[in-house]
Amino acid sequence: MSTLTLPGTFSLGLVRGAAEIKQFFRIREQVIFTFAFPSLLMILLGSMLNSSMPGMAITTGQVLAAGMIGSGIVSTSFNSVGIGLASDREAGALKRLRGTPMPAASYFIGKIILVGATSIAQVVLMSIVGSLLFDLSLPTDPVKLLTALWVFLLGVTSCTLLGIALGSVTESVSGAVAVANLIYIALQFISGVFVTPITNLPKVMVDIASFFPVKWICQGFRSVFLPAEAATQEMAGTWELPMVALVLTAWCVAGLLLAKLTFRWSNEGK
């Protein structure tokens, strides 16, 4: 007598990822806001703050645009996942999924696949905007392209897992929206995204930002899109790429632990 073999965790995650992508693109307003908001913010702030940097062949607009490409990843991962998970749980979608063979790990994989797909589109869109409006140089050097790849993967993974934790601890969609936006906006200010160069910020702010992924994701992307001389405008005077990798990897591990500890299928019994 033959036995039925259920798909593995990763296979179920791939199926869930495809479903997440289809569901995302069916909501037109969500698609427009997700892709338009970071690019619009780049255009507005870059236009207002764009000026030459003394002794350098780059502008503050280019520095801001490079950092905002990194912060756009945070928006499509941390914010979108946190709010989306709270919405799924509030609507009862997670409770229904619990009755299927899909484990929580497969749900996590599905979210990471969704964020990966949307973040790639976000990076491409914002890179084009930065290139056309602020003469941001698109990377062609293989080393810089490799850096962009690993910063992207670590940034997407860490922020998606942290978004799952955020969506799990908030009680409602409105609560998730408020908390996600508060954290996201505050970290952008103290991480040197809106203030360029980052050395213009008080050191204590940057020290606090150094504990979180946003600063390191944006710093990594500045190293990809800006010339080597721009590293002198970082707090340490270098790109600190080994530290970028270390911090983001640590947040991937911490995010996974937080997601596993806080994830719940419904609000019942809480």
KOLKOL-586471 format. One record per residue: residue in one letter; x, y, z of N, C-alpha, C in turn. Coordinates in steps of 0.02 Angstrom, whole numbers, padded with zeros to 5 digits, always signed. Layout:
// KOLKOL-586471
AXYZXYZXYZ...
END
This chain:
// KOLKOL-586471
M+00042-00060+00000+00000+00000+00000+00044+00062+00000S+00034+00105-00049+00075+00165-00055+00052+00219-00006T+00101+00258+00015+00086+00312+00062+00095+00379+00026L+00055+00427+00046+00058+00494+00015+00114+00534+00048T+00160+00559+00007+00215+00599+00032+00198+00673+00024L+00196+00708+00080+00180+00779+00078+00240+00820+00054P+00229+00876+00021+00284+00919-00001+00324+00943+00059G+00388+00957+00048+00431+00981+00102+00418+01054+00118T+00451+01077+00172+00442+01147+00195+00461+01197+00141F+00517+01186+00107+00540+01233+00056+00493+01233-00004S+00470+01174-00025+00424+01169-00082+00360+01206-00067L+00334+01197-00006+00273+01233+00013+00286+01308+00016G+00347+01327+00036+00365+01398+00038+00365+01428-00031L+00390+01391-00081+00390+01415-00150+00319+01426-00175V+00275+01378-00160+00205+01384-00180+00173+01444-00146R+00187+01452-00082+00160+01509-00045+00187+01575-00072G+00251+01575-00091+00280+01635-00120+00246+01656-00184A+00231+01608-00227+00196+01623-00290+00127+01651-00276A+00093+01622-00225+00026+01647-00207+00030+01718-00179E+00082+01732-00139+00091+01799-00110+00101+01851-00165I+00141+01834-00216+00155+01881-00270+00091+01895-00310K+00052+01843-00325-00011+01852-00361-00059+01896-00321Q-00063+01883-00256-00108+01922-00214-00086+01995-00210F-00020+02006-00206+00006+02074-00202-00013+02115-00263F-00002+02087-00323-00013+02125-00384-00087+02132-00402R-00131+02097-00366-00202+02106-00378-00230+02169-00345I-00194+02194-00295-00216+02254-00259-00178+02314-00288R-00210+02348-00335-00176+02401-00374-00151+02457-00329E-00192+02478-00281-00172+02533-00238-00109+02516-00198Q-00105+02454-00174-00047+02432-00136+00016+02433-00179V+00009+02410-00241+00066+02408-00287+00091+02479-00301I+00045+02525-00315+00064+02594-00331+00099+02626-00271F+00070+02618-00211+00100+02649-00152+00168+02620-00137T+00175+02554-00141+00238+02520-00124+00295+02545-00168F+00282+02552-00233+00335+02571-00279+00342+02647-00286A+00287+02683-00281+00289+02755-00293+00315+02796-00234F+00298+02775-00173+00314+02816-00114+00389+02827-00106P+00432+02775-00104+00504+02787-00096+00533+02829-00153S+00511+02816-00215+00537+02854-00272+00515+02927-00268L+00453+02939-00249+00428+03007-00242+00467+03044-00187L+00480+03009-00132+00518+03039-00077+00589+03056-00100M+00618+03012-00140+00685+03026-00167+00685+03088-00211I+00634+03094-00254+00630+03151-00299+00622+03216-00260L+00576+03216-00212+00563+03278-00174+00623+03299-00132L+00649+03253-00092+00705+03270-00048+00768+03284-00088G+00781+03243-00139+00840+03253-00180+00840+03319-00215S+00782+03341-00239+00777+03405-00274+00788+03464-00226M+00763+03457-00164+00769+03511-00115+00840+03515-00086L+00872+03457-00077+00936+03455-00042+00996+03447-00088N+00986+03446-00153+01040+03432-00200+01088+03491-00205S+01150+03480-00188+01202+03532-00193+01270+03498-00198S+01319+03536-00221+01386+03509-00229+01419+03498-00161M+01459+03446-00157+01497+03432-00096+01568+03459-00105P+01590+03503-00061+01656+03535-00068+01712+03484-00077G+01752+03495-00130+01810+03453-00141+01795+03385-00169M+01732+03372-00188+01714+03306-00213+01675+03313-00278A+01677+03260-00318+01643+03261-00383+01573+03232-00379I+01544+03232-00319+01476+03206-00311+01433+03259-00277T+01368+03249-00278+01321+03296-00247+01286+03263-00189T+01256+03304-00146+01218+03276-00090+01157+03238-00116G+01131+03259-00174+01075+03223-00204+01093+03152-00222Q+01154+03142-00246+01177+03074-00263+01186+03032-00201V+01213+03062-00148+01222+03026-00085+01154+03006-00057L+01107+03053-00058+01039+03038-00033+01006+02983-00075A+01012+02988-00141+00980+02939-00185+01008+02869-00173A+01074+02863-00164+01105+02798-00153+01081+02768-00087G+01076+02810-00035+01052+02785+00029+00979+02766+00027M+00939+02804-00010+00868+02791-00014+00852+02728-00052I+00896+02707-00097+00886+02643-00131+00888+02587-00078G+00933+02594-00030+00937+02545+00025+00876+02549+00070S+00854+02610+00086+00797+02617+00131+00732+02595+00097G+00731+02596+00030+00672+02571-00006+00662+02497+00006I+00718+02460+00015+00713+02389+00031+00681+02379+00099V+00698+02422+00146+00668+02417+00213+00593+02428+00209S+00572+02475+00167+00501+02489+00159+00463+02430+00131T+00491+02397+00080+00457+02341+00048+00462+02277+00089S+00505+02276+00138+00512+02216+00180+00482+02226+00249F+00515+02265+00291+00493+02275+00360+00422+02302+00364N+00409+02358+00330+00343+02389+00334+00289+02346+00302S+00301+02326+00240+00249+02290+00203+00232+02223+00235V+00284+02187+00258+00272+02121+00288+00237+02128+00355G+00261+02175+00396+00230+02185+00462+00156+02202+00457I+00140+02248+00412+00071+02268+00402+00030+02213+00369G+00061+02179+00320+00026+02126+00284+00010+02066+00329L+00057+02049+00373+00045+01992+00418-00010+02009+00468A-00010+02070+00495-00063+02090+00541-00130+02088+00506S-00131+02108+00442-00193+02107+00404-00217+02035+00392D-00170+01990+00374-00188+01919+00364-00217+01888+00427R-00186+01904+00484-00211+01875+00547-00278+01905+00566E-00286+01971+00558-00349+02003+00576-00407+01979+00533A-00392+01965+00469-00444+01942+00423-00459+01867+00429G-00419+01832+00470-00430+01761+00479-00394+01717+00429A-00354+01748+00383-00319+01709+00332-00267+01663+00363L-00232+01686+00414-00182+01644+00447-00214+01585+00483K-00272+01597+00513-00307+01544+00549-00328+01488+00500R-00348+01509+00440-00367+01459+00389-00305+01420+00365L-00249+01456+00358-00188+01423+00336-00163+01371+00387R-00179+01384+00450-00157+01339+00503-00188+01270+00495G-00246+01267+00463-00280+01204+00452-00253+01165+00393T-00202+01192+00359-00171+01158+00303-00104+01128+00326P-00073+01087+00284-00008+01056+00304+00050+01106+00304M+00038+01170+00288+00093+01218+00282+00118+01240+00351P+00182+01229+00367+00210+01252+00430+00225+01327+00428A+00239+01356+00486+00255+01427+00489+00317+01444+00448A+00366+01398+00446+00427+01411+00408+00412+01422+00334S+00364+01385+00307+00346+01393+00237+00313+01461+00225Y+00274+01483+00274+00243+01549+00270+00297+01602+00270F+00349+01594+00311+00405+01641+00313+00440+01643+00245I+00453+01584+00217+00486+01580+00152+00445+01616+00098G+00380+01606+00100+00336+01640+00052+00341+01715+00057K+00344+01742+00118+00350+01814+00128+00417+01839+00102I+00471+01801+00114+00537+01821+00091+00539+01822+00014I+00506+01774-00018+00502+01772-00091+00465+01833-00118L+00408+01850-00086+00370+01909-00106+00413+01971-00100V+00445+01979-00043+00486+02039-00031+00545+02041-00079G+00576+01983-00093+00631+01981-00139+00611+02006-00208A+00553+01983-00233+00529+02003-00299+00513+02078-00301T+00477+02102-00252+00457+02173-00252+00518+02218-00239S+00565+02194-00199+00624+02235-00185+00669+02242-00246I+00674+02189-00286+00714+02193-00347+00684+02247-00393A+00617+02245-00400+00584+02296-00441+00595+02365-00412Q+00593+02371-00345+00602+02435-00312+00673+02462-00324V+00723+02420-00318+00792+02441-00329+00802+02464-00401V+00775+02427-00449+00782+02446-00519+00748+02514-00532L+00687+02522-00507+00651+02585-00517+00688+02644-00487M+00710+02637-00424+00743+02693-00391+00812+02706-00420S+00845+02655-00446+00910+02665-00479+00901+02706-00542I+00847+02692-00579+00833+02729-00640+00817+02802-00624V+00775+02812-00573+00758+02880-00553+00820+02918-00531G+00862+02887-00490+00923+02919-00466+00971+02935-00523S+00974+02891-00573+01018+02902-00630+00994+02959-00674L+00929+02961-00686+00901+03012-00731+00899+03081-00699L+00882+03085-00635+00873+03150-00603+00935+03177-00567F+00977+03131-00542+01034+03154-00501+01102+03129-00528D+01102+03102-00589+01164+03077-00621+01199+03025-00578L+01160+02985-00544+01188+02931-00503+01218+02878-00550S+01280+02861-00538+01314+02812-00581+01291+02741-00564L+01267+02706-00614+01247+02636-00604+01309+02592-00603P+01314+02545-00556+01374+02504-00549+01383+02455-00607T+01445+02449-00629+01463+02400-00681+01520+02356-00658D+01557+02378-00607+01612+02339-00581+01587+02275-00548P+01614+02217-00566+01590+02153-00537+01593+02152-00461V+01644+02183-00431+01649+02184-00358+01591+02222-00328K+01574+02279-00358+01518+02319-00333+01451+02283-00343L+01444+02249-00399+01383+02211-00411+01375+02154-00361L+01431+02121-00344+01429+02068-00293+01411+02097-00225T+01438+02156-00209+01421+02189-00147+01347+02205-00144A+01321+02230-00200+01249+02246-00204+01207+02184-00191L+01230+02126-00217+01193+02064-00210+01189+02042-00138W+01247+02040-00103+01245+02014-00035+01213+02063+00014V+01222+02128+00002+01187+02177+00045+01112+02171+00035F+01091+02161-00027+01020+02154-00043+00991+02091-00009L+01025+02035-00016+00999+01972+00013+00996+01975+00089L+01048+02000+00121+01048+02005+00194+00997+02057+00218G+00991+02112+00181+00944+02164+00200+00872+02140+00195V+00856+02108+00139+00788+02082+00129+00771+02029+00181T+00816+01983+00193+00803+01929+00241+00793+01955+00311S+00839+01997+00334+00835+02023+00403+00773+02065+00413C+00759+02110+00367+00701+02155+00376+00635+02119+00367T+00632+02068+00325+00571+02028+00318+00556+01991+00383L+00607+01960+00412+00597+01924+00475+00577+01971+00531L+00608+02030+00532+00589+02079+00583+00518+02105+00571G+00498+02109+00508+00430+02129+00492+00380+02077+00516I+00397+02013+00510+00354+01959+00535+00346+01966+00611A+00402+01980+00645+00398+01989+00718+00355+02049+00736L+00362+02104+00699+00321+02163+00712+00247+02148+00702G+00230+02116+00646+00161+02099+00632+00132+02050+00682S+00175+02011+00714+00151+01961+00762+00136+01992+00830V+00173+02044+00849+00163+02072+00916+00111+02128+00917T+00094+02156+00859+00042+02207+00857-00026+02174+00853E-00076+02207+00883-00142+02176+00889-00186+02187+00827S-00171+02239+00788-00215+02255+00732-00176+02285+00675V-00209+02293+00618-00177+02323+00559-00159+02396+00574S-00204+02432+00605-00191+02503+00620-00131+02509+00668G-00126+02463+00716-00069+02463+00761-00004+02449+00724A-00005+02401+00678+00054+02384+00640+00076+02442+00596V+00028+02476+00565+00044+02534+00523+00079+02588+00564A+00050+02603+00622+00078+02656+00664+00148+02639+00688V+00158+02579+00713+00223+02559+00741+00275+02554+00685A+00257+02523+00628+00305+02514+00573+00329+02581+00546N+00282+02627+00535+00301+02691+00507+00342+02733+00557L+00325+02729+00621+00363+02765+00671+00435+02741+00673I+00445+02675+00674+00513+02647+00676+00550+02664+00611Y+00516+02655+00555+00548+02666+00489+00570+02738+00480I+00527+02785+00495+00543+02856+00485+00598+02878+00533A+00592+02858+00597+00643+02876+00646+00712+02850+00627L+00715+02787+00606+00779+02758+00588+00809+02790+00525Q+00766+02812+00479+00792+02846+00420+00827+02911+00438F+00798+02947+00486+00829+03011+00506+00895+02999+00542I+00897+02953+00590+00959+02945+00629+01010+02901+00593S+00991+02870+00538+01038+02828+00500+01070+02865+00442G+01056+02930+00436+01088+02970+00384+01058+02962+00316V+00995+02940+00311+00962+02934+00246+00938+03003+00223F+00904+03039+00267+00877+03105+00250+00928+03161+00262V+00979+03148+00301+01030+03199+00316+01096+03176+00284T+01120+03215+00235+01181+03196+00199+01232+03252+00203P+01296+03234+00213+01319+03166+00231+01301+03149+00303I+01310+03087+00321+01290+03063+00388+01331+03097+00443T+01390+03123+00426+01432+03157+00475+01401+03221+00501N+01348+03245+00469+01313+03305+00493+01268+03289+00553L+01257+03225+00567+01215+03205+00623+01255+03203+00688P+01222+03214+00745+01257+03205+00809+01281+03133+00816K+01339+03124+00843+01369+03057+00848+01325+03009+00887V+01291+03035+00939+01249+02991+00981+01192+02960+00940M+01165+02999+00893+01112+02973+00849+01138+02916+00806V+01196+02927+00777+01225+02875+00733+01244+02813+00773D+01268+02824+00834+01284+02767+00877+01222+02724+00890I+01165+02756+00902+01103+02720+00912+01083+02684+00848A+01088+02719+00791+01069+02690+00727+01113+02630+00709S+01174+02629+00735+01221+02575+00719+01199+02507+00746F+01152+02507+00792+01126+02443+00818+01073+02413+00772F+01050+02450+00722+00994+02428+00681+01015+02420+00607P+00977+02381+00569+00997+02365+00500+00996+02424+00451V+00952+02473+00461+00943+02525+00410+01008+02560+00392K+01045+02581+00443+01108+02617+00431+01154+02576+00387W+01160+02511+00402+01209+02469+00368+01186+02451+00297I+01121+02442+00288+01095+02430+00220+01109+02490+00175C+01094+02549+00201+01104+02610+00162+01178+02623+00149Q+01220+02610+00199+01292+02619+00191+01319+02571+00139G+01294+02509+00140+01314+02461+00090+01296+02483+00019F+01237+02510+00011+01216+02533-00055+01252+02597-00076R+01271+02639-00028+01312+02697-00047+01379+02674-00074S+01406+02620-00046+01471+02595-00071+01465+02569-00142V+01405+02548-00160+01394+02520-00227+01385+02576-00279F+01348+02628-00262+01329+02679-00311+01375+02741-00311L+01415+02749-00259+01457+02809-00254+01531+02791-00265P+01571+02840-00286+01643+02827-00295+01679+02815-00229A+01738+02787-00232+01776+02770-00172+01788+02830-00127E+01798+02889-00156+01812+02949-00117+01754+02968-00070A+01694+02946-00087+01636+02963-00046+01638+02929+00022A+01678+02877+00029+01684+02842+00093+01709+02887+00148T+01745+02940+00130+01771+02987+00181+01714+03023+00216Q+01654+03022+00187+01597+03057+00218+01558+03011+00265E+01580+02949+00273+01549+02904+00322+01581+02918+00391M+01547+02897+00444+01571+02911+00511+01640+02882+00524A+01654+02823+00497+01719+02791+00507+01770+02810+00454G+01748+02846+00402+01793+02865+00348+01803+02810+00297T+01770+02753+00306+01773+02698+00258+01703+02668+00252W+01695+02622+00204+01630+02591+00194+01616+02537+00247E+01665+02512+00280+01657+02461+00333+01616+02401+00309L+01630+02376+00250+01590+02321+00223+01591+02258+00265P+01647+02239+00296+01644+02181+00341+01595+02192+00399M+01593+02253+00425+01546+02268+00479+01474+02266+00453V+01463+02290+00392+01397+02287+00361+01373+02215+00359A+01417+02171+00335+01399+02099+00330+01386+02069+00399L+01428+02087+00448+01421+02059+00515+01356+02079+00548V+01340+02144+00545+01279+02169+00577+01217+02140+00544L+01215+02140+00477+01156+02115+00442+01147+02040+00453T+01202+02003+00455+01197+01931+00469+01170+01920+00539A+01194+01959+00587+01170+01954+00656+01095+01968+00659W+01072+02017+00621+01001+02033+00621+00959+01980+00586C+00989+01944+00538+00953+01887+00508+00940+01833+00560V+00991+01819+00601+00984+01769+00653+00935+01793+00706A+00944+01856+00728+00899+01883+00779+00827+01887+00753G+00819+01907+00690+00753+01911+00660+00719+01844+00657L+00757+01791+00640+00728+01724+00637+00704+01702+00706L+00745+01715+00756+00726+01696+00825+00664+01734+00848L+00663+01799+00834+00605+01840+00854+00542+01819+00817A+00550+01804+00752+00492+01783+00712+00463+01717+00739K+00507+01669+00756+00485+01604+00781+00453+01610+00850L+00480+01655+00891+00455+01663+00959+00388+01701+00962T+00378+01747+00917+00319+01791+00921+00262+01771+00874F+00277+01731+00821+00227+01717+00770+00166+01681+00800R+00107+01703+00780+00045+01671+00802-00004+01673+00744W-00045+01620+00740-00091+01613+00684-00155+01656+00694S-00170+01674+00754-00231+01712+00766-00223+01754+00830N-00272+01798+00843-00272+01839+00903-00304+01804+00962E-00331+01746+00950-00367+01710+01003-00318+01685+01057G-00342+01688+01118-00303+01663+01174-00246+01707+01195K-00249+01770+01173-00196+01817+01192-00223+01870+01239
END
